Amino acid sequence: MKRIALLLIAMFVTAQAWGLNLEPLSMRFTPSGRDSIRTFRVSNTQEQSIAVRIHMTTRELQANGEELRQPADAEFMVFPNRLFLEPGQTQAVRVQWRGPASLEREQAYRIIVEQVAVEQERPTDAASSGGVSLAFMYRYVGAVYISPPNARPNIVLNSAQTAGSNGSIVEAGVLALEFENVGTGHSVVRDAEIVIRGETLSGEAVVYELNTQDLRTLAGTNLLAGARVVQLVSLPEPMDEATLEVNHSFSLSR
């Protein structure tokens, strides 16, 4: 019975999550001018009324590909930032950039649209009657980019380090490839290919060819302007770093 109850709860969460929509999921702003104010649409396709709140966060890409977020509501005006939507209702939400009117490179943020938790109690005094209280939270996470004119990505390979080089803590037999977007705009890395040439510590010449399947950290990553990401590559044998030659190619999409 417990397993059935958990299954029913999972089905309820899945069904409800589809009932809250955000459009579009990605929006580009300019630091000033008409496009510093953009409009999103939040929809309720459920058969019950829902309450929604909207807030903004920063978006920082860590070297391991994970994303770090911090509150950024002070840099935007969101109106309205709280909604009560009837079944089938769609509400326009205006978002205005309030940061600097001039930027040297693109700034990335998140718009978070969350359904306010709904408590279901049976009966009213659950604590005294043995009833239950369930709270579910559903959210959409959208992308916001504040882009200066002609923002463009430029992704370069900064370094290729083997274990122990320059105080590296990378395990033996692992090569750390650090890529950085030194451009002014973001880009998603597609169809990544890397060819590694060099010699093992015993002097044997080797060549390793890697594709998207081997490059899970790099491939598919949205490399934000100014961000760095480290792709770890496991090598069959440790290599002499002085002989390393790394060639890479990939396509970029926005």
Order of alpha helices (4+ residues) and beta strands (2+ residues): alpha-beta-beta-beta-beta-beta-beta-beta-beta-beta-beta-beta-alpha-beta-beta-beta-beta-beta-beta-beta-beta-beta
